[in-house]
Amino acid sequence: MPEQEPLLPKHNNPEPLPVLPTQRTANRLAAILAALHNGKLPTQEQLDLLFGSILSLSLFHDLGRRTGVLSDRGRVVLLDIASLLQTFRELGNEKNGNVV
């Protein structure tokens, strides 16, 4: 490989970087983290909202497509994280969804 070639591959049509959470979502996350810091546990509704907000990030959309933005291993890791978050969300709703 010639020395002038870049180390990273060139992409003809790269996807935009993942969108950051909205200010509202960031505020909700901050409130949940503050409550945890003060020794309080989040409600199931708060956890459901948190997991849903994380899963709705563009980072988790279209993971099945091979776009070159993520390596195959990176894509597998994100799919596993999404699956884990969804599992925690469903488990919490099954166990605590009717608690008021």
MARLO-178071 format. One record per residue (C-alpha): residue number from 1; chain; x, y, z. Coordinates in nm, 2 decimals, decimal comma, m for minus. Example, Ala and Ser with C-alpha at 12.3 -4.5 7.8 and 13.67 -1.06 7.14 Angstrom:
% MARLO-178071
   i ch   east  north     up
   1  A   1,23  m0,45   0,78
   2  A   1,37  m0,11   0,71
This chain:
% MARLO-178071
   i ch   east  north     up
   1  A   0,00   0,00   0,00
   2  A   0,15   0,34  m0,10
   3  A   0,23   0,57   0,19
   4  A  m0,01   0,84   0,07
   5  A  m0,32   0,62   0,09
   6  A  m0,54   0,68   0,39
   7  A  m0,57   0,40   0,65
   8  A  m0,94   0,43   0,67
   9  A  m1,15   0,32   0,37
  10  A  m1,32   0,59   0,16
  11  A  m1,70   0,56   0,15
  12  A  m1,89   0,69  m0,15
  13  A  m2,21   0,75   0,05
  14  A  m2,14   0,74   0,42
  15  A  m2,44   0,76   0,66
  16  A  m2,47   1,05   0,89
  17  A  m2,34   1,01   1,25
  18  A  m2,60   0,89   1,50
  19  A  m2,83   1,16   1,62
  20  A  m2,80   1,26   1,98
  21  A  m3,10   1,23   2,21
  22  A  m3,34   1,52   2,22
  23  A  m3,31   1,77   2,51
  24  A  m3,62   1,63   2,66
  25  A  m3,48   1,27   2,66
  26  A  m3,15   1,40   2,80
  27  A  m3,34   1,58   3,08
  28  A  m3,53   1,27   3,16
  29  A  m3,21   1,06   3,18
  30  A  m3,05   1,32   3,40
  31  A  m3,35   1,31   3,64
  32  A  m3,33   0,93   3,66
  33  A  m2,96   0,94   3,72
  34  A  m3,01   1,21   3,99
  35  A  m3,27   1,00   4,16
  36  A  m3,03   0,70   4,16
  37  A  m2,75   0,91   4,30
  38  A  m2,99   1,01   4,59
  39  A  m3,06   0,64   4,67
  40  A  m3,40   0,63   4,50
  41  A  m3,50   0,36   4,25
  42  A  m3,67   0,45   3,93
  43  A  m4,03   0,35   3,87
  44  A  m4,11   0,09   3,60
  45  A  m4,26   0,37   3,39
  46  A  m3,93   0,56   3,41
  47  A  m3,73   0,25   3,32
  48  A  m3,96   0,18   3,03
  49  A  m3,92   0,53   2,91
  50  A  m3,54   0,52   2,95
  51  A  m3,51   0,19   2,76
  52  A  m3,75   0,30   2,49
  53  A  m3,56   0,63   2,45
  54  A  m3,23   0,45   2,41
  55  A  m3,37   0,20   2,17
  56  A  m3,52   0,48   1,96
  57  A  m3,18   0,64   1,89
  58  A  m3,08   0,63   1,53
  59  A  m2,78   0,43   1,64
  60  A  m3,00   0,12   1,68
  61  A  m3,20   0,17   1,36
  62  A  m3,11  m0,02   1,04
  63  A  m2,85  m0,24   1,22
  64  A  m2,93  m0,52   0,98
  65  A  m2,79  m0,32   0,68
  66  A  m2,43  m0,34   0,60
  67  A  m2,33   0,02   0,55
  68  A  m1,97   0,02   0,64
  69  A  m2,03   0,26   0,94
  70  A  m1,99  m0,03   1,18
  71  A  m1,78  m0,34   1,16
  72  A  m1,95  m0,67   1,17
  73  A  m1,85  m0,71   1,53
  74  A  m1,96  m0,36   1,62
  75  A  m2,30  m0,44   1,46
  76  A  m2,33  m0,76   1,66
  77  A  m2,25  m0,58   1,99
  78  A  m2,52  m0,31   1,92
  79  A  m2,77  m0,58   1,83
  80  A  m2,69  m0,76   2,16
  81  A  m2,72  m0,44   2,36
  82  A  m3,06  m0,36   2,19
  83  A  m3,18  m0,72   2,26
  84  A  m3,07  m0,69   2,63
  85  A  m3,24  m0,35   2,67
  86  A  m3,56  m0,49   2,51
  87  A  m3,55  m0,80   2,74
  88  A  m3,51  m0,58   3,05
  89  A  m3,79  m0,36   2,93
  90  A  m4,02  m0,66   2,88
  91  A  m3,92  m0,83   3,20
  92  A  m3,99  m0,52   3,40
  93  A  m4,32  m0,46   3,24
  94  A  m4,43  m0,82   3,30
  95  A  m4,32  m0,81   3,66
  96  A  m4,40  m0,46   3,76
  97  A  m4,63  m0,32   3,49
  98  A  m4,94  m0,33   3,71
  99  A  m4,77  m0,17   4,02
 100  A  m4,90   0,18   4,09
